[in-house]
Amino acid sequence: MSQQVFDTKVFKNIFPDKTECNNKWKAAGVAVPVFSLNSNYNFGIGEFTDLKLLADWCHKVGLKMIQILPVNDTRTDDSWSNSYPYKAISTKALHPIYLNISEMGTLYDENDKERMEELRKSLKTSEFVDYPKVIKTKDIYFKKLFNQNWNETKNRKDYQIFFNDNKDWLIPYAAFRYFSDTFKTSDFSQWGIYSVYDKKKIETFINRIDNPHEIEIHYFLQYHLDKQLKDTVNYLHNKGIALKGDIPIGIGRHSVEAWTSPELFNLDSQAGAPPDAFAAEGQNWGFPTYNWNNMAIDNYQWWKERLKHTSQYFDAYRIDHILGFFRIWEIPISATQGIMGHFNPALPLSYDELKDAGLHLDIDRMTKPYIREHFLHDYFGDYTSEVKEKYLNETSYGCFELKNEYNTQRKIMEVLWKENQQHSDKEYVIKQGLLNLCNQILFLQDKNDDNKFHPRIALQFTHSYNELTDNQKYIINKIYDNYFYHRNNELWKEEALKRLTPIIKASDMLVCGEDLGMVPSCVPEVMERLNILSLEVQRMPKKIGENFVNPADNIYLSVDTTSTHDTSTLRGWWEENGEITNLFYHEMLHHQEGAPFFAEPYVCKEIINQHLDSSSMWVIIPIQDYIAMDGNYRWDQTQKEQINVPANPDNHWCYKMHQSLESLNERQDFNDMLSKMIKDSGRN
């Protein structure tokens, strides 16, 4: 194995004695979002300084890494949608919600201090993170501290160094936040003369603004965020703990980067994921996709600067959806569901290729929604007659098309579905049925060439497919399998190597990839060549025919885990499907009797031990799954411990640890047990 794997900040700064070790060195860590940390004195949400208490616990039990979710600013307003940590408005600015107000200075006014303490205690009582309330409350005191301390802060040498080192991104970010507030929208296309970014124009505006404090407060907050996070990282390092960050594959459509560098993004497209076991209609993340051709012009300088900046804080990073560097699942802006996307880049099929394969492509029949009288009732039930009259045109007997004002998923959602509004069962059935009618397509036209086509993912589940002849189905299945599993592999391999090779060299952080989902066969080869650690989740095997992953069979260059933020926890998964649970209990834990309905503490301990004994370099377990081993300490609200539900685009990212970090540090019996498990596994 290449020495390059160990030539990273993780091992140089924290484990200097390991740089010459053999290739079987192993360690363990814990995964938890910063917002989920619960301490006695935070503001109802985890803060950067809470990571110190977590590091104390890690040091006590022998864990060597803390893995967190993205911590960049996501604010376009104060709504729940901005609790989503993967929709950053800046790849460099940190989210002010993670600031510890007390560390920013002392409020002079005693009434302010008393009121702040009352609000802090009130927010602490919630069993989940109330994102809107927390950020609105913190904003009040951010402004008070800014007004009180700014004149002193801006003259400090460390502030001036911070500003000069970061002004290239800090000034556009502050302007973006100012215009978002002023125009009441982060959609920069609505900003009049400032809708198109012009560096000189923005700098002139800032220099002449009537109230410069409206810009400077963002400098002030980012200065304190940088200071608190770096101080926390130093604390972790002194404890022998590494910090692992998360690099989202996408950026917000309404973000600083999309405003300042629109040429680097395809703003007419959306990134997402194809259907899987967790989301039958696929996922639409809403992010613009990358214009890789333009990024390649300066050898991916945008990515290099992003990683160089990130390396100030992190020793390792997880590339969210690393498959996006091979190919991204791209969805047209007219669609809302991921199922309407296709891979980009990909080699579309021409008429001649389809003809040579034995398929005559009927454009109207196969590339437009196939809507017939006999299955409308399946979608709309008692509302079928109303739907036919209001939303459909009959083109011939028993054949329909969507009316022009409803002929895309985007139009349907804009007309029929208002956010934050109560909807009746009837409205839901009609909306969902119309969206599904849009999906009755077998082939998608390529956006660059109308005479080339991509098979629609999961086309076998459409009425359109079911009503083909057996021979047509046979031919389409062969085309489909070749397209998704063979045709594009060499193209994707070349693209990934071209992009990732220069990008990962931009920093000395340890690189890990989230390689889950519909994984092309070329992915393991590329990741191994570039020494990128893969992600191995026991319940999500990558080999066809396997029910579960045996951690002992993992490749060494990998991160092994029980769960991720996108899945149910270990206990939650155990209760989802008794048949699967019994199979796991017999196949993986080798018990002969029937599995218990609940994941009892002894079961969780057996599973965690199995992971600690894995052949992976790193085992990083979610904190919920570690605590699941303690029956008297774990939360009885199992389902509330799941962080994200991928099938729900309106998911609230609000999980808060039921246990405080202070109590976790004092849980002696549990800590002794875990410490022994880690030591016995050879990971300490």
N, C-alpha and C positions, 0 to 999 in steps of 0.2 A: 504494500500500500504506500502511496506517495506520502512523503514527509509533509507535504503542503497542508494536509488536513490538520496537523498539529501546529503549523506555523500561523497561529491566530492569536488575537489579543486575549481570548479566553485562556489559553494555555500559557502564554508568555507572562501575563500579568498576575494570573490567579493560581495557576498550577505550574510554576517554573520548573519544578522537578519532574514534570511529565513530558517535557518536550523531546526527551530522548527515549521515551518508553516504547514498549512494543505495541503492536497493533491491537492488543486486547484490553487496553485501558478502558474502563467504564465508569460511568457516574449516573446519578439520578437527580431529578429535579421536580418542580411542582409548577403546574399551570393554573393561573387565575387572572382574570381581568383586574386592572387597577380599580375600576369602579366598584368591584364586588368586595373589596377589602373592608372589613368592619373593625374599627378600633373605637376605644372609649371616647376619643376626643375629636373624631372627624365630623364632617358636616353632612352626615347622611349619605355620603358617597366616599369610596376609597380615594385617597390622595397620594401623591408621590411619596410623601414622608411616611405613609403607612407601610411602604415596602421595607422600611428599616425593621419594623416589628416582625414582618414576615421573614426577613433575613435572619433575625435572632432565632426564630423557630427552625429555619432550615439548617442553621449552624448547629443547633442543639441535636437534631436528628440525623444529620449527615447528608442533607441534600445540597447539591452544588450549583443548581441553576433555578432561576425564577423566569418563567415564560409568561408574557403578558400579551394582551390584544393591542391593536393600534391605539395610540394616544394623541393623534393629531386632531386639530380643531375641525369639528364637523358642523359648526353652527351656521345655519342660514336663517333660523329663527329660534324660538325657545320651545318648540313643540317636541313631541315624543319621537318624531322621525329623525331628529338629530341625535338621538341616543345610539344610532347605528354607527359603530366605530369605523366601518369600512367605507364610508362616504365622506372622505375628507375634503374640506374646502382649501386645504393647503397641505403639501407633502412635507413641509418643514415646520410650520407653526404648530405648537403644542396646544392642547385644549385647556383653557383657563379653569375648567371645572375641576381639574386635578390639583389646583393650588391649595396649599394650607394657608388660610388667611392669617393665622396667628404668627406664622413664620415671615410674613410680609411686613410686619411692624405692629406696634401697639396703637390702637385707637385712643386719641386723647380724650374724647368726650365720654364721660362715664355712662351717660344714658345710652349712647351707641353701643358701648361694650355690653351693657346689661341686656339690651334688646337683641344683640347678636347672639348672646349666649342662650337666650330664650328660644330663638329661632333654630339654633344648632341642636338643642335638646329635642325640639319638636320634630325636626327632620330625622333625628336619630331613632325615633320610636317606630318609624315605618319599617315593615319587614322586607321592603324592596327599595331600590333606589328610585326616588321620585325625580327623574331628570328635570322636567320643567320647573318644579318648585326649587330644586337645588340651584340651578343656574340663575334663576331670577333672584333668589335670595343672595347668592354670592355676588352677583352684579352690583347690588346695593353697596356692599362693603368694599368691593374693588374700587368703586368710584370714590368712596369716602377716603380710602387709603391713598388713592392717587392724588386727590385734591390736597391731602394733608402732607404727602411726602415727595411729590414729583420734583419740586424745585431743588430739594436736597439730592434726590436720586440721580437726576440728569447730570449733575456735576461730579458724580462719583467716577473714579477712574475705571472701575470694573464695568460700570454701565457703558461708558464711552467705548471701551474695548469691545464689549458685546455688540453694541450698535454698529460700529465700524466693520466688525467681522461678519455681520449678518444683514447689512442694509440692502444688499441686492435683492433679497427675498422679503425682508421685513417691511420695506416701504410699500411695495405693491400689495402685500398682505393687509397692511393697515388701511390703505386706500380702499381695498376691496371691502373690508369690514365697514368702513365709513359709508361707502356708496350703498351697500346692502341695507344699512340702517336708514339712510336718507331716502332712498327710493322705495323702501319697504319690500324689497325683493332682491334675491341674490342672482336673479336672471339678468346678467349684465347686458343682454340685448335690449333691456328696458331702461338703460341708463343714459339715453340721449347722446350727447357728444362724447361721453366717456364709455360708450358701449364697445368701441374698438380701442384696445389698449395702445397708448402712446406714452412711452417712458418720459419724454420731455414734458408733455402736456400734464402728466400726473405730478411730476416733480414741481412744475410751476404752480399747479393748483395747491399742492401741500404748502408751498412757501408763502402763498397768499391767502390761505384760508383764514376766515374771520376768527374762528375758535380753534387754534392748533391742538388744544387738549383732546378734541374729538379724534384726532389721529394719534397723538402721543400716548394716550391711555393703552393702546395696543402694544406700543413699544415697551411700556412699563410692565404690562402683564407677561409678555414674552420674556422679558429680562428675568422676572421672578421665576417663571416656569423653568427656564434654562438653569438658573441658579439652584432651585430646589431639586431638580432631577439630577444634576451633576453631583450635588452634595450627597444625594441618596445613593448614587452609583458608587461613589467613593466609599461610602459606608459598607455597601455590599461587598466591594472588593476587599476591604479590610477584614471582612468575615469569611473570605474565600468563596463568595457567591458570585456567579456570573448572571448577567441580565440579558434575556433573549427577547428581542422585539419582533414585531410582525409588520411586514411590508405588504400593504394591500395591492392586489393586481390592478385595481382601478383608481380613478380619481372622480370626484363629484363632477357632474355635468356643469354645474354652476360653481366653479372653483377658481381660485387664483390662477392656477396653471392653464385652465381652459380659456381664461380671459387673456392672459399675457402671452401664451404660446399656442393659439388655436391650430396652427399648422401641424402640430405634433399629434393631433387627435382627430378621429373621425366623428364629428359631432352629429352626423346624420345616422349614427348607428348606436346600438346599446350592447353592452357585454352581459353575459349571463352564463347559464349552464344548461345542458340538455337534460331531459327527464331522467330521474333515477328513483331508487326505492323511497327517497324522502320527499320528492316533489314530482308527482306524475305529469304535471304540465310544464316541467322545466323551471328554471329560475331566470328572472330578468332583474339584474342588479341596477340597471338604469345608467351605468357608467358609459361614457363614450369609449370606443375602442382606440387603440394606439395606431397612429400612422407610422408604422415601422420604417417605411421607405424614407420618410423625412427624418426620422430619428437617426437613421444610419448615416446621413450626410456628414455629421460631425462625430461619427463613431459613438453614438449613444451618450453624448455628453449630459443630457438631461438626467438619465438614469445614474450616471457616475456621480454627479453632484448630489443627487438624492441620497445615495448610499454613503457618500463621504460625510454628509451632514448627519445622517443617522448614526454613524459610527462614533460620534461624540458621546453617545449615551449607551449603546448596546455592544455586547461582546459577541453576540450571535443574532441571527435573524432568520425568521421563517418567511419564505416567499409564498405568500398567499396564492393559491391556485397557480402553481408553477407551470401547469399545462398551458396557461395563457402565453407563455414564451414560445411554445411550440405552435399553437394555434388557439385562437379564442373563439368562443361560441358567440357569434355576432347576430343580433336580432335587429331587423329593420325598425326604424322609428315609428312606423305605422302599426307595429304589433305591441302587445303588452305581455304576452306569455312567451316563456323561453322556448316552448315547443315549436315556435315559428321561426327559429333561427337556423343557422348552418355554420360550419367551421370556416374560419378565415385565418390564414390562407388555406385554400383547398383547390383541387383541380376539378372544375365542373365538367359535366358530361355534355358533349355536343349531340345534335340530332343524329349525325352519322354513327357516333359511338353507340348510341342507344339502338339505332337500327341494326348495327352489326351484332348487338347482343340479342336481337330478336324482338325489340319493343318498338312499335309504332307509337310515338308520343302524340296523343290527342290533347292539344293545348287546352281547349275548353273543358275537357273531361278530367284532365290530370293536373293542371296547374291553377285551376280556379276552384273555389269552394263547390263541392259536390253536394247539392241540397235536393232531397227528394221527399215527396209527400209522405211515403210510408214510414219514415223514421222520425218525422218531426215530433210526433207525440212522445217519443222517447226522451226528448229534450224539454218539451214545454208542457206536457200533460194537459190539464184543463185549460191552459192558456193558448193552445195551439191555434185556434181560429183567430184570436186577437193578434197573435204574432204574424200570421200569414197576411192579415189585412194591413197591419201597421208597419211591419219591418221588411216584408219580402215582396218581390215581383215574381209573378208566374210567367216564365219564358216559354213554356210549352206544357202540355198536360202532365201534371205531377212533378214538373221540374221548376225550381225556383232559384233566384239570385237575391242577394241582400240589396236593399235599396241603397242608392248612392250615399245618403247621409249616414248609413250604418255599415258600410262595406269594408271597414277595417276595425281591428280591435281597439285602436286608439280612439276612433270616432265613437264607438259604442261606449267606451268608458267615459269619455268627455260629455256625452249627451245623457247617459243613463245613470251614471254613478258618481255622485258627489261625495268627496271625502268628508269625514267628520259629520255625517248626516245619517239619521236612522232610516233604514230601508226595510220594506215589507218582504215577506217570503216570496210574494209574487214578483217583486222587482228583482230579487236575487235570482230566481229561477230564469227569468227572461234574460237578464244580463249574462248569466253563465251559459245559457243555451246559445245565445247569439255568438259569444266568444268561441264556443265549441264548433259552431257552424263555420266560422272562419278557418278552423283547423282542418276542414275536410279537403285536404290537398295532398297530392302524392309527390309532386316535384315543385321546387321553388326556383324561379328564374334568378340567374346570377345578376347582381346589381350592376356589373360592368359590361355584361354582354347578354342581351335578351335571348340570344340563340343558344345559350348554355344553361345547364340545370343542375341542381343539387337535390338528391332524394330527401324528402322531409323525414326528420327523425321520427321513429315510432309510427311510421305510416301504416304498419300492419294492424293498428288498432282503430283505423277509421272505417266508416261505412263505405267510403269510396273504394278502399282496398278489398273489403269483404265482398263487394259486388262485381269484382273482376272475375274472369274465367280462371280456372286452375292453371292453365298455361301462362297467362299473364302474371299471375301471382308468382309462379316459379321463376320466371324471367326477372321480375322486379326484385325478388329476394336475392338472386345472384348479383344483380347490379348493386343492391343495397349493401350486402355483406362486403363486396369488394371495395365499395366507396368508403365505408366507415372503418374497415379493419386492415386494408392493404394498400389501396391506391395512393394515399397521401403520405405514407410513412417516411419515405425518403425526403420528401419536401419538408415535412415537419422536423425531421432530424437536422437538416441543413439550416433551417430557420433558427432553431433553438441554439445550435452551436454558434451561429453567427451573432446572435443577440447576447446570449449568456456569457460567452467567453470573455469579452471585454468588460462587461458590466460587473461580474463578481470580482474582478481584479481591482476594482475601484476602492476596496476597503480590505482590512485584514480581519473582518468578522467571520465567524464560523457560519457557513451557509447551509440552511436546511430548506427543503422544499415540501410543500403540501401537494403530494402527487396522488390525490384521490379522485374518484369519479370514473369517467370513460377514458382510461389511460391507454394511449397508443403504445404499441410494442417497442417503439424506439426510445421511450422515456427512460427506462432503467439504464440503458447503454450510455445515454448522454449524461445522466446524473452521476454515474460511476466515473466516467471520463473526467468530469469537472469536479469530482470530490464533493458533490452536494448530497447531504444526508436525506434519505427518503423518510416518509412518514408511514408507520405500520400500525394500523388499528385492528385489534383482534377480531372484531365483528365485521370487518370490511375487507375480506380477502381479495387479493388482486389476481389470483390464479383461478381460472375457470374450473368449476367442479368442487372447489373447497367450500366448506361451510364456515370455517373460522381460520384465523391465522394462528399457528403455533409459534409463540414468541421465541422459542428455541431455534426456529428455522429462519429467523430474520437475518438479513445481511448485516454485517458489522456496521457499515456506514449508514445508519438509520437511527431514527427516533421512534421508540416504541411507546404506545399509550393505550389506555383502556377506553377513552372517550375523547371527543373534541367539543369545542364550543358549539358546533353545528349538530351535535347528536344529543340524545338523552344521556343522562349520567349512567354509571354502571348499575345503580339500583333501579333507575327508571327503565332502562333497557330490559332488565331482568323481569320486570312485571308486565312488559308489553305483549309477550307471546309465549304462553306456557309450553308450546310444542318446541319452539326454538330453545327456550331455557332448558328443557329436559335434555335435548340433544347436546347442548353445550356441557351440561352437568355430567353427562356420561362420556362424551367424546373428548372433552378438554380437561375435566377435573377427575375423570375416571371413577366416579361414584356409580354404584350399582342400583341404589334405591332411587325413587322418584325425587325430583328436585323440589326444594321448598318453594312456596309461592313467592315469598319475599327473599330478597338477597340478604340473608342473615349475615351478621358480622363475620362468622367463620368462613362463609362463602367468599365474601369480599377479601378477606385476608388471603385465602388460597389463591384467588385471582391476582391480587397485587404481588404476592410472592412469585407467581408464575412469570409475571412481567419483569420483576427485578432480576430473575434468573435468565432473562432473554439474552440473545447473542448481540443485541443492539449496543452501540456505543453509549447512547443515552436512553434512559427511560424517564419520561416526563409525564406524570400523572396529574389529572385535575384535582384540585384540593378537595372537592366534594367526594371523590372516590377514595382518597386516603382516609378521610374522616368517616367514611362508611364502615370502616373496620371497628369503630367504637360504637356499640349499640346504645350506650347511655348518653352519648354526646352528639350523635348525628341528628339532623333535622328530621322530624316525622313528616314533613311536607315534601315528599320525594319529587313530585313533578315540578315543584317550584324551583328546583335547583338546575333545571335546564336553561342554558343561557340564550340559545337561539333556536327558532323553529324555521328552517330554511323554506318550507312551503308557505310560510306566512310573511308576505312582504311588509306587513305592518307590525311585526314583532317588536315588543318593547324590550330593549336591552337593559334589564333592571335587576338581575340576580344580585342579591346581597348575601354574603356569608351569614348564616344563622349564628355562628360562633364568633366572638370577638377575638382578635389576634392576641390580646392580653391573656384571655382564658386559654387559648390554644397553647401559648407558651407555658402555662401553668398545669397543663393536662399531663401530669407526670407519668402515669401508667401507660397512657397511649403513646406518649413520646418515647418512652423506654422501649415499648414494643416495636415501634417503627424504626427506631435507631438500630435495634438488634437485627431487624429484617434487612435493613440496608447494609449493615456491616457483614452479615452472613452471606449476602449476595456478592460481596466483593466490590461494591460500588461506593465504598467510603474509603 
